[in-house]
Amino acid sequence: MRLIALSFVALLMLIQYPLWLGKGGWLRVWELDRQVAQVKNNNEKLKERNGKLESEVQDLKIGTDAVEERARFELGMIKKNEIFVQILDANSPASTSDARTPPSQVKP
């Protein structure tokens, strides 16, 4: 009787092995589910980024406001007949070469 019980337990363990640890077992399925969730999260971030970029491309194609904004902030350009005023913080270090050069000697 004891031999039959041990053989049933051994068969049960052999049947359970592929279910938990085999190629299509639960542990593998859980790992794949985790990877799928991670990829979906990454895809959502990339879709959001692509939407922002697409919106910016449309602004650059259609309107001149985005082009003007980029020219002002990234390139430091100003319109004709505009006055540019820069207020420096008293605590910030000023560039010594700009501060000592008289305006008549500054090259354009």
MOPAC internal coordinates of N, CA, C and O (Angstrom, degrees):
PM7 1SCF
backbone

  N    0.0000 0     0.00 0     0.00 0    0    0    0
  C    1.4449 1     0.00 0     0.00 0    1    0    0
  C    1.5346 1   110.66 1     0.00 0    2    1    0
  O    1.2310 1   121.42 1   140.26 1    3    2    1
  N    1.3264 1   114.89 1   -39.74 1    3    2    1
  C    1.4517 1   119.70 1  -179.54 1    5    3    2
  C    1.5329 1   110.24 1   -64.73 1    6    5    3
  O    1.2310 1   119.25 1   143.41 1    7    6    5
  N    1.2739 1   119.03 1   -36.59 1    7    6    5
  C    1.4667 1   123.55 1   179.34 1    9    7    6
  C    1.5266 1   110.46 1   -64.70 1   10    9    7
  O    1.2310 1   119.95 1   140.63 1   11   10    9
  N    1.3069 1   117.70 1   -39.37 1   11   10    9
  C    1.4673 1   121.28 1   179.67 1   13   11   10
  C    1.5387 1   109.72 1   -66.76 1   14   13   11
  O    1.2310 1   120.20 1   137.67 1   15   14   13
  N    1.3164 1   117.22 1   -42.33 1   15   14   13
  C    1.4648 1   121.01 1   179.50 1   17   15   14
  C    1.5278 1   110.77 1   -64.10 1   18   17   15
  O    1.2310 1   120.14 1   137.06 1   19   18   17
  N    1.3237 1   117.35 1   -42.94 1   19   18   17
  C    1.4595 1   120.77 1   178.01 1   21   19   18
  C    1.5265 1   111.58 1   -64.83 1   22   21   19
  O    1.2310 1   120.49 1   141.66 1   23   22   21
  N    1.3179 1   116.67 1   -38.34 1   23   22   21
  C    1.4748 1   119.08 1   179.10 1   25   23   22
  C    1.5274 1   110.28 1   -68.14 1   26   25   23
  O    1.2310 1   119.39 1   142.98 1   27   26   25
  N    1.3419 1   118.76 1   -37.02 1   27   26   25
  C    1.4653 1   121.12 1   176.69 1   29   27   26
  C    1.5378 1   111.11 1   -64.67 1   30   29   27
  O    1.2310 1   120.67 1   138.41 1   31   30   29
  N    1.3147 1   116.32 1   -41.59 1   31   30   29
  C    1.4691 1   120.23 1   178.02 1   33   31   30
  C    1.5215 1   110.03 1   -63.93 1   34   33   31
  O    1.2310 1   120.00 1   137.56 1   35   34   33
  N    1.3172 1   117.60 1   -42.44 1   35   34   33
  C    1.4660 1   121.41 1   178.92 1   37   35   34
  C    1.5275 1   110.19 1   -63.77 1   38   37   35
  O    1.2310 1   119.59 1   137.29 1   39   38   37
  N    1.3254 1   118.38 1   -42.71 1   39   38   37
  C    1.4665 1   121.61 1   177.37 1   41   39   38
  C    1.5343 1   111.13 1   -63.48 1   42   41   39
  O    1.2310 1   121.21 1   138.91 1   43   42   41
  N    1.3136 1   115.30 1   -41.09 1   43   42   41
  C    1.4589 1   119.79 1   178.39 1   45   43   42
  C    1.5302 1   111.06 1   -61.85 1   46   45   43
  O    1.2310 1   120.39 1   138.76 1   47   46   45
  N    1.3294 1   116.86 1   -41.24 1   47   46   45
  C    1.4590 1   120.49 1   178.13 1   49   47   46
  C    1.5277 1   110.97 1   -67.32 1   50   49   47
  O    1.2310 1   119.99 1   141.21 1   51   50   49
  N    1.3126 1   117.63 1   -38.79 1   51   50   49
  C    1.4605 1   120.75 1   178.08 1   53   51   50
  C    1.5277 1   111.59 1   -65.93 1   54   53   51
  O    1.2310 1   120.50 1   145.79 1   55   54   53
  N    1.3112 1   116.66 1   -34.21 1   55   54   53
  C    1.4666 1   120.48 1   178.44 1   57   55   54
  C    1.5353 1   109.74 1   -72.39 1   58   57   55
  O    1.2310 1   120.33 1   142.46 1   59   58   57
  N    1.3415 1   116.98 1   -37.54 1   59   58   57
  C    1.4616 1   121.38 1  -177.61 1   61   59   58
  C    1.5287 1   112.85 1   -73.02 1   62   61   59
  O    1.2310 1   119.55 1   151.82 1   63   62   61
  N    1.3123 1   118.47 1   -28.18 1   63   62   61
  C    1.4585 1   121.42 1  -176.67 1   65   63   62
  C    1.5326 1   112.41 1   -55.69 1   66   65   63
  O    1.2310 1   118.80 1   126.95 1   67   66   65
  N    1.3311 1   119.89 1   -53.05 1   67   66   65
  C    1.4707 1   118.11 1  -179.73 1   69   67   66
  C    1.5342 1   112.66 1   -65.52 1   70   69   67
  O    1.2310 1   120.87 1   150.82 1   71   70   69
  N    1.3415 1   115.95 1   -29.18 1   71   70   69
  C    1.4540 1   119.08 1   179.97 1   73   71   70
  C    1.5259 1   111.41 1   -64.54 1   74   73   71
  O    1.2310 1   119.95 1   139.88 1   75   74   73
  N    1.3167 1   117.71 1   -40.12 1   75   74   73
  C    1.4620 1   121.09 1  -176.91 1   77   75   74
  C    1.5203 1   113.27 1   -96.10 1   78   77   75
  O    1.2310 1   119.37 1   137.85 1   79   78   77
  N    1.3009 1   118.81 1   -42.15 1   79   78   77
  C    1.4568 1   121.72 1  -170.70 1   81   79   78
  C    1.5248 1   114.22 1  -114.39 1   82   81   79
  O    1.2310 1   119.17 1   176.20 1   83   82   81
  N    1.2964 1   119.20 1    -3.80 1   83   82   81
  C    1.4574 1   121.89 1  -177.03 1   85   83   82
  C    1.5246 1   112.42 1   -74.62 1   86   85   83
  O    1.2310 1   121.15 1     4.55 1   87   86   85
  N    1.3222 1   115.41 1  -175.45 1   87   86   85
  C    1.4584 1   122.05 1  -176.25 1   89   87   86
  C    1.5331 1   112.07 1   -61.15 1   90   89   87
  O    1.2310 1   119.47 1   141.90 1   91   90   89
  N    1.2856 1   118.61 1   -38.10 1   91   90   89
  C    1.4559 1   122.16 1   179.19 1   93   91   90
  C    1.5158 1   112.04 1  -110.87 1   94   93   91
  O    1.2310 1   120.37 1  -151.57 1   95   94   93
  N    1.3294 1   116.90 1    28.43 1   95   94   93
  C    1.4601 1   121.31 1  -175.96 1   97   95   94
  C    1.5172 1   112.91 1   -75.94 1   98   97   95
  O    1.2310 1   121.94 1    -7.52 1   99   98   97
  N    1.3420 1   113.90 1   172.48 1   99   98   97
  C    1.4599 1   120.75 1  -177.39 1  101   99   98
  C    1.5136 1   112.97 1   -61.48 1  102  101   99
  O    1.2310 1   120.13 1   140.56 1  103  102  101
  N    1.3086 1   117.36 1   -39.44 1  103  102  101
  C    1.4597 1   119.83 1  -179.51 1  105  103  102
  C    1.5317 1   110.97 1   -62.71 1  106  105  103
  O    1.2310 1   120.72 1   139.51 1  107  106  105
  N    1.3127 1   116.24 1   -40.49 1  107  106  105
  C    1.4782 1   120.85 1   178.14 1  109  107  106
  C    1.5233 1   110.26 1   -67.11 1  110  109  107
  O    1.2310 1   120.24 1   139.83 1  111  110  109
  N    1.3193 1   117.14 1   -40.17 1  111  110  109
  C    1.4698 1   121.39 1   179.13 1  113  111  110
  C    1.5251 1   109.98 1   -64.19 1  114  113  111
  O    1.2310 1   119.29 1   137.44 1  115  114  113
  N    1.3121 1   118.95 1   -42.56 1  115  114  113
  C    1.4605 1   121.89 1   178.80 1  117  115  114
  C    1.5305 1   110.60 1   -62.65 1  118  117  115
  O    1.2310 1   120.58 1   138.28 1  119  118  117
  N    1.3233 1   116.49 1   -41.72 1  119  118  117
  C    1.4694 1   120.38 1   178.78 1  121  119  118
  C    1.5306 1   110.43 1   -64.38 1  122  121  119
  O    1.2310 1   120.18 1   137.08 1  123  122  121
  N    1.3141 1   117.26 1   -42.92 1  123  122  121
  C    1.4654 1   120.30 1   178.75 1  125  123  122
  C    1.5228 1   111.69 1   -65.67 1  126  125  123
  O    1.2310 1   119.77 1   142.38 1  127  126  125
  N    1.3295 1   118.04 1   -37.62 1  127  126  125
  C    1.4657 1   121.39 1   175.61 1  129  127  126
  C    1.5292 1   111.13 1   -61.55 1  130  129  127
  O    1.2310 1   120.59 1   138.97 1  131  130  129
  N    1.3196 1   116.47 1   -41.03 1  131  130  129
  C    1.4589 1   120.70 1   178.06 1  133  131  130
  C    1.5305 1   110.71 1   -63.72 1  134  133  131
  O    1.2310 1   120.41 1   137.69 1  135  134  133
  N    1.3300 1   116.81 1   -42.31 1  135  134  133
  C    1.4602 1   120.60 1   178.77 1  137  135  134
  C    1.5244 1   111.51 1   -65.27 1  138  137  135
  O    1.2310 1   120.22 1   140.33 1  139  138  137
  N    1.3331 1   117.18 1   -39.67 1  139  138  137
  C    1.4702 1   121.16 1   178.57 1  141  139  138
  C    1.5219 1   110.08 1   -63.02 1  142  141  139
  O    1.2310 1   120.05 1   136.84 1  143  142  141
  N    1.3256 1   117.50 1   -43.16 1  143  142  141
  C    1.4647 1   120.76 1   179.01 1  145  143  142
  C    1.5273 1   110.79 1   -63.21 1  146  145  143
  O    1.2310 1   120.40 1   140.99 1  147  146  145
  N    1.3144 1   116.83 1   -39.01 1  147  146  145
  C    1.4598 1   120.89 1   179.07 1  149  147  146
  C    1.5325 1   110.88 1   -66.13 1  150  149  147
  O    1.2310 1   120.06 1   137.89 1  151  150  149
  N    1.3108 1   117.48 1   -42.11 1  151  150  149
  C    1.4647 1   121.21 1   179.31 1  153  151  150
  C    1.5269 1   110.80 1   -67.52 1  154  153  151
  O    1.2310 1   120.00 1   141.53 1  155  154  153
  N    1.3274 1   117.61 1   -38.47 1  155  154  153
  C    1.4671 1   120.50 1   177.13 1  157  155  154
  C    1.5207 1   110.86 1   -62.99 1  158  157  155
  O    1.2310 1   120.29 1   138.35 1  159  158  157
  N    1.3251 1   117.04 1   -41.65 1  159  158  157
  C    1.4572 1   121.36 1   177.98 1  161  159  158
  C    1.5313 1   110.38 1   -61.81 1  162  161  159
  O    1.2310 1   120.62 1   135.74 1  163  162  161
  N    1.3260 1   116.41 1   -44.26 1  163  162  161
  C    1.4605 1   121.07 1   178.43 1  165  163  162
  C    1.5285 1   110.80 1   -63.66 1  166  165  163
  O    1.2310 1   119.86 1   140.16 1  167  166  165
  N    1.3300 1   117.87 1   -39.84 1  167  166  165
  C    1.4584 1   121.96 1   178.84 1  169  167  166
  C    1.5211 1   111.25 1   -63.80 1  170  169  167
  O    1.2310 1   120.01 1   141.05 1  171  170  169
  N    1.3287 1   117.58 1   -38.95 1  171  170  169
  C    1.4632 1   120.88 1   178.63 1  173  171  170
  C    1.5295 1   110.72 1   -63.03 1  174  173  171
  O    1.2310 1   120.66 1   137.33 1  175  174  173
  N    1.3338 1   116.33 1   -42.67 1  175  174  173
  C    1.4633 1   120.09 1   178.09 1  177  175  174
  C    1.5271 1   110.47 1   -62.43 1  178  177  175
  O    1.2310 1   120.60 1   137.68 1  179  178  177
  N    1.3331 1   116.46 1   -42.32 1  179  178  177
  C    1.4610 1   120.33 1  -179.35 1  181  179  178
  C    1.5282 1   111.49 1   -68.58 1  182  181  179
  O    1.2310 1   119.81 1   144.33 1  183  182  181
  N    1.3313 1   117.96 1   -35.67 1  183  182  181
  C    1.4658 1   120.55 1   176.84 1  185  183  182
  C    1.5182 1   110.60 1   -64.95 1  186  185  183
  O    1.2310 1   120.63 1   139.78 1  187  186  185
  N    1.3246 1   116.39 1   -40.22 1  187  186  185
  C    1.4618 1   120.64 1   178.38 1  189  187  186
  C    1.5256 1   110.10 1   -63.54 1  190  189  187
  O    1.2310 1   120.65 1   136.10 1  191  190  189
  N    1.3234 1   116.36 1   -43.90 1  191  190  189
  C    1.4698 1   120.95 1   178.43 1  193  191  190
  C    1.5155 1   111.22 1   -63.32 1  194  193  191
  O    1.2310 1   120.36 1   137.39 1  195  194  193
  N    1.3288 1   116.91 1   -42.61 1  195  194  193
  C    1.4601 1   120.89 1   179.12 1  197  195  194
  C    1.5253 1   111.19 1   -63.86 1  198  197  195
  O    1.2310 1   120.29 1   142.32 1  199  198  197
  N    1.3261 1   117.05 1   -37.68 1  199  198  197
  C    1.4610 1   120.53 1   177.45 1  201  199  198
  C    1.5166 1   111.73 1   -62.75 1  202  201  199
  O    1.2310 1   120.65 1   137.45 1  203  202  201
  N    1.3232 1   116.37 1   -42.55 1  203  202  201
  C    1.4609 1   120.16 1   178.08 1  205  203  202
  C    1.5238 1   110.93 1   -64.07 1  206  205  203
  O    1.2310 1   120.91 1   136.43 1  207  206  205
  N    1.3324 1   115.86 1   -43.57 1  207  206  205
  C    1.4655 1   119.45 1   179.40 1  209  207  206
  C    1.5210 1   111.57 1   -65.25 1  210  209  207
  O    1.2310 1   120.24 1   140.67 1  211  210  209
  N    1.3258 1   117.15 1   -39.33 1  211  210  209
  C    1.4558 1   120.61 1   178.95 1  213  211  210
  C    1.5284 1   110.68 1   -65.00 1  214  213  211
  O    1.2310 1   120.47 1   140.64 1  215  214  213
  N    1.3125 1   116.71 1   -39.36 1  215  214  213
  C    1.4556 1   120.92 1   177.09 1  217  215  214
  C    1.5257 1   110.69 1   -63.47 1  218  217  215
  O    1.2310 1   120.57 1   138.23 1  219  218  217
  N    1.3095 1   116.52 1   -41.77 1  219  218  217
  C    1.4624 1   120.10 1   178.97 1  221  219  218
  C    1.5246 1   111.33 1   -66.15 1  222  221  219
  O    1.2310 1   120.25 1   141.04 1  223  222  221
  N    1.3272 1   117.14 1   -38.96 1  223  222  221
  C    1.4691 1   120.72 1   177.52 1  225  223  222
  C    1.5251 1   110.28 1   -63.21 1  226  225  223
  O    1.2310 1   120.24 1   137.56 1  227  226  225
  N    1.3275 1   117.14 1   -42.44 1  227  226  225
  C    1.4605 1   120.36 1   178.39 1  229  227  226
  C    1.5306 1   110.95 1   -63.08 1  230  229  227
  O    1.2310 1   120.28 1   138.83 1  231  230  229
  N    1.3299 1   117.07 1   -41.17 1  231  230  229
  C    1.4597 1   120.42 1   176.99 1  233  231  230
  C    1.5187 1   111.13 1   -61.08 1  234  233  231
  O    1.2310 1   120.55 1   137.92 1  235  234  233
  N    1.3309 1   116.56 1   -42.08 1  235  234  233
  C    1.4604 1   119.81 1  -179.60 1  237  235  234
  C    1.5263 1   111.92 1   -69.03 1  238  237  235
  O    1.2310 1   120.02 1   146.17 1  239  238  237
  N    1.3350 1   117.57 1   -33.83 1  239  238  237
  C    1.4628 1   120.86 1   179.79 1  241  239  238
  C    1.5173 1   112.04 1   -74.24 1  242  241  239
  O    1.2310 1   120.33 1   138.52 1  243  242  241
  N    1.3143 1   116.97 1   -41.48 1  243  242  241
  C    1.4634 1   121.17 1  -170.62 1  245  243  242
  C    1.5251 1   112.16 1   -90.01 1  246  245  243
  O    1.2310 1   120.31 1   125.85 1  247  246  245
  N    1.3109 1   117.01 1   -54.15 1  247  246  245
  C    1.4551 1   119.89 1  -171.70 1  249  247  246
  C    1.5053 1   113.23 1  -104.59 1  250  249  247
  O    1.2310 1   121.69 1   -17.51 1  251  250  249
  N    1.3224 1   114.38 1   162.49 1  251  250  249
  C    1.4564 1   119.66 1   177.23 1  253  251  250
  C    1.5234 1   111.66 1   -96.96 1  254  253  251
  O    1.2310 1   120.17 1   170.32 1  255  254  253
  N    1.3106 1   117.28 1    -9.68 1  255  254  253
  C    1.4679 1   120.34 1  -178.52 1  257  255  254
  C    1.5250 1   111.62 1   -62.92 1  258  257  255
  O    1.2310 1   120.22 1   138.66 1  259  258  257
  N    1.3136 1   117.18 1   -41.34 1  259  258  257
  C    1.4624 1   120.10 1  -178.71 1  261  259  258
  C    1.5243 1   110.15 1   -68.65 1  262  261  259
  O    1.2310 1   120.26 1   141.97 1  263  262  261
  N    1.3252 1   117.10 1   -38.03 1  263  262  261
  C    1.4592 1   120.48 1   179.09 1  265  263  262
  C    1.5253 1   109.60 1   -65.48 1  266  265  263
  O    1.2310 1   120.87 1   136.17 1  267  266  265
  N    1.3312 1   115.93 1   -43.83 1  267  266  265
  C    1.4639 1   120.44 1   179.42 1  269  267  266
  C    1.5286 1   110.78 1   -63.00 1  270  269  267
  O    1.2310 1   120.38 1   138.42 1  271  270  269
  N    1.3216 1   116.88 1   -41.58 1  271  270  269
  C    1.4614 1   120.63 1   179.79 1  273  271  270
  C    1.5248 1   111.08 1   -62.53 1  274  273  271
  O    1.2310 1   120.46 1   136.04 1  275  274  273
  N    1.3169 1   116.72 1   -43.96 1  275  274  273
  C    1.4675 1   120.00 1   178.29 1  277  275  274
  C    1.5206 1   111.21 1   -64.03 1  278  277  275
  O    1.2310 1   120.51 1   138.28 1  279  278  277
  N    1.3263 1   116.63 1   -41.72 1  279  278  277
  C    1.4619 1   119.90 1   179.68 1  281  279  278
  C    1.5220 1   110.57 1   -62.60 1  282  281  279
  O    1.2310 1   120.07 1   140.99 1  283  282  281
  N    1.3166 1   117.47 1   -39.01 1  283  282  281
  C    1.4626 1   120.73 1  -178.84 1  285  283  282
  C    1.5275 1   112.22 1   -70.16 1  286  285  283
  O    1.2310 1   120.36 1   130.21 1  287  286  285
  N    1.3120 1   116.91 1   -49.79 1  287  286  285
  C    1.4639 1   119.74 1  -171.83 1  289  287  286
  C    1.5262 1   113.78 1   -85.55 1  290  289  287
  O    1.2310 1   119.96 1   143.84 1  291  290  289
  N    1.3150 1   117.69 1   -36.16 1  291  290  289
  C    1.4595 1   119.20 1  -176.95 1  293  291  290
  C    1.5191 1   112.63 1   -89.88 1  294  293  291
  O    1.2310 1   120.26 1   145.32 1  295  294  293
  N    1.3190 1   117.11 1   -34.68 1  295  294  293
  C    1.4557 1   120.53 1  -176.61 1  297  295  294
  C    1.5236 1   113.16 1  -105.48 1  298  297  295
  O    1.2310 1   119.95 1   169.68 1  299  298  297
  N    1.3292 1   117.69 1   -10.32 1  299  298  297
  C    1.4506 1   121.51 1   178.34 1  301  299  298
  C    1.5201 1   113.71 1    72.47 1  302  301  299
  O    1.2310 1   119.71 1  -153.71 1  303  302  301
  N    1.3068 1   118.15 1    26.29 1  303  302  301
  C    1.4587 1   121.73 1  -178.18 1  305  303  302
  C    1.5319 1   110.51 1   -83.86 1  306  305  303
  O    1.2310 1   121.06 1   -27.07 1  307  306  305
  N    1.3238 1   115.57 1   152.93 1  307  306  305
  C    1.4569 1   121.45 1   175.03 1  309  307  306
  C    1.5162 1   108.31 1  -131.73 1  310  309  307
  O    1.2310 1   120.65 1   -20.55 1  311  310  309
  N    1.3270 1   116.37 1   159.45 1  311  310  309
  C    1.4627 1   121.66 1   179.72 1  313  311  310
  C    1.5230 1   110.20 1   -77.82 1  314  313  311
  O    1.2310 1   121.80 1   -16.44 1  315  314  313
  N    1.2887 1   114.16 1   163.56 1  315  314  313
  C    1.4539 1   120.60 1   176.48 1  317  315  314
  C    1.5326 1   108.34 1   -64.86 1  318  317  315
  O    1.2310 1   120.85 1   -40.25 1  319  318  317
  N    1.3233 1   115.98 1   139.75 1  319  318  317
  C    1.4575 1   123.98 1   179.26 1  321  319  318
  C    1.5359 1   113.34 1    67.67 1  322  321  319
  O    1.2310 1   119.69 1  -161.02 1  323  322  321
  N    1.3115 1   118.20 1    18.98 1  323  322  321
  C    1.4536 1   121.37 1   173.26 1  325  323  322
  C    1.5176 1   108.94 1   -98.33 1  326  325  323
  O    1.2310 1   120.88 1   -26.88 1  327  326  325
  N    1.3128 1   115.91 1   153.12 1  327  326  325
  C    1.4559 1   120.73 1   177.46 1  329  327  326
  C    1.5245 1   107.37 1  -110.86 1  330  329  327
  O    1.2310 1   121.11 1   -50.71 1  331  330  329
  N    1.3280 1   115.48 1   129.29 1  331  330  329
  C    1.4540 1   121.42 1  -179.88 1  333  331  330
  C    1.5240 1   108.32 1  -100.38 1  334  333  331
  O    1.2310 1   120.78 1   -56.95 1  335  334  333
  N    1.3243 1   116.11 1   123.05 1  335  334  333
  C    1.4565 1   121.69 1   179.29 1  337  335  334
  C    1.5180 1   107.32 1  -120.75 1  338  337  335
  O    1.2310 1   120.93 1   -51.30 1  339  338  337
  N    1.3359 1   115.83 1   128.70 1  339  338  337
  C    1.4601 1   120.78 1   178.61 1  341  339  338
  C    1.5159 1   107.83 1  -121.14 1  342  341  339
  O    1.2310 1   120.39 1   -55.80 1  343  342  341
  N    1.3113 1   116.87 1   124.20 1  343  342  341
  C    1.4524 1   122.39 1   179.98 1  345  343  342
  C    1.5181 1   107.49 1  -105.47 1  346  345  343
  O    1.2310 1   121.27 1   -60.17 1  347  346  345
  N    1.3180 1   115.18 1   119.83 1  347  346  345
  C    1.4606 1   120.79 1  -179.30 1  349  347  346
  C    1.5096 1   110.06 1   -96.51 1  350  349  347
  O    1.2310 1   121.12 1   -33.72 1  351  350  349
  N    1.3039 1   115.47 1   146.28 1  351  350  349
  C    1.4551 1   121.91 1   175.79 1  353  351  350
  C    1.5278 1   108.36 1   -72.84 1  354  353  351
  O    1.2310 1   120.26 1   -40.46 1  355  354  353
  N    1.3186 1   117.10 1   139.54 1  355  354  353
  C    1.4664 1   121.11 1  -178.31 1  357  355  354
  C    1.5218 1   111.14 1   -64.35 1  358  357  355
  O    1.2310 1   119.66 1   152.95 1  359  358  357
  N    1.3259 1   118.26 1   -27.05 1  359  358  357
  C    1.4590 1   121.82 1  -177.78 1  361  359  358
  C    1.5215 1   112.93 1   -87.22 1  362  361  359
  O    1.2310 1   120.10 1   165.84 1  363  362  361
  N    1.3180 1   117.42 1   -14.16 1  363  362  361
  C    1.4682 1   119.06 1  -177.10 1  365  363  362
  C    1.5187 1   109.58 1   -80.84 1  366  365  363
  O    1.2310 1   120.30 1   -39.36 1  367  366  365
  N    1.3445 1   117.04 1   140.64 1  367  366  365
  C    1.4637 1   119.81 1   179.32 1  369  367  366
  C    1.5288 1   109.84 1   -71.95 1  370  369  367
  O    1.2310 1   120.61 1   -48.48 1  371  370  369
  N    1.3153 1   116.43 1   131.52 1  371  370  369
  C    1.4640 1   121.59 1   178.60 1  373  371  370
  C    1.5162 1   108.61 1   -89.11 1  374  373  371
  O    1.2310 1   121.05 1   -28.30 1  375  374  373
  N    1.3094 1   115.60 1   151.70 1  375  374  373
  C    1.4543 1   120.92 1   177.68 1  377  375  374
  C    1.5270 1   108.57 1   -69.00 1  378  377  375
  O    1.2310 1   119.47 1   -53.92 1  379  378  377
  N    1.3310 1   118.62 1   126.08 1  379  378  377
  C    1.4547 1   121.59 1  -175.87 1  381  379  378
  C    1.5195 1   112.49 1   -69.74 1  382  381  379
  O    1.2310 1   119.84 1   147.56 1  383  382  381
  N    1.3186 1   117.91 1   -32.44 1  383  382  381
  C    1.4705 1   119.65 1  -178.73 1  385  383  382
  C    1.5222 1   111.10 1   -70.27 1  386  385  383
  O    1.2310 1   119.86 1   142.55 1  387  386  385
  N    1.3394 1   117.88 1   -37.45 1  387  386  385
  C    1.4608 1   120.75 1   179.26 1  389  387  386
  C    1.5204 1   110.95 1   -73.40 1  390  389  387
  O    1.2310 1   119.72 1   143.80 1  391  390  389
  N    1.3311 1   118.14 1   -36.20 1  391  390  389
  C    1.4481 1   121.56 1  -175.28 1  393  391  390
  C    1.5291 1   111.84 1   -72.78 1  394  393  391
  O    1.2310 1   119.95 1   149.66 1  395  394  393
  N    1.3174 1   117.70 1   -30.34 1  395  394  393
  C    1.4526 1   120.84 1  -175.61 1  397  395  394
  C    1.5263 1   113.30 1   -92.19 1  398  397  395
  O    1.2310 1   119.45 1   164.19 1  399  398  397
  N    1.2922 1   118.66 1   -15.81 1  399  398  397
  C    1.4663 1   121.98 1  -177.34 1  401  399  398
  C    1.5283 1   109.11 1   -85.13 1  402  401  399
  O    1.2310 1   120.03 1   -59.10 1  403  402  401
  N    1.3165 1   117.54 1   120.90 1  403  402  401
  C    1.4747 1   119.12 1   177.35 1  405  403  402
  C    1.5141 1   110.30 1   -66.04 1  406  405  403
  O    1.2310 1   120.06 1   -30.66 1  407  406  405
  N    1.3438 1   117.50 1   149.34 1  407  406  405
  C    1.4544 1   120.79 1  -177.46 1  409  407  406
  C    1.5267 1   113.69 1   -58.82 1  410  409  407
  O    1.2310 1   119.74 1   153.20 1  411  410  409
  N    1.3114 1   118.10 1   -26.80 1  411  410  409
  C    1.4642 1   119.42 1  -179.58 1  413  411  410
  C    1.5061 1   112.37 1   -72.10 1  414  413  411
  O    1.2310 1   120.01 1   159.53 1  415  414  413
  N    1.3530 1   117.59 1   -20.47 1  415  414  413
  C    1.4615 1   120.64 1  -177.92 1  417  415  414
  C    1.5181 1   113.28 1  -100.16 1  418  417  415
  O    1.2310 1   119.55 1  -179.26 1  419  418  417
  N    1.3017 1   118.47 1     0.74 1  419  418  417
  C    1.4640 1   121.78 1   179.88 1  421  419  418
  C    1.5129 1   108.85 1   -77.17 1  422  421  419
  O    1.2310 1   120.58 1   -53.07 1  423  422  421
  N    1.3163 1   116.50 1   126.93 1  423  422  421
  C    1.4709 1   121.14 1   179.73 1  425  423  422
  C    1.5033 1   110.16 1   -85.60 1  426  425  423
  O    1.2310 1   119.15 1   -40.61 1  427  426  425
  N    1.3317 1   119.22 1   139.39 1  427  426  425
  C    1.4692 1   121.23 1   179.93 1  429  427  426
  C    1.4973 1   113.08 1   -71.67 1  430  429  427
  O    1.2310 1   120.10 1   180.00 1  431  430  429

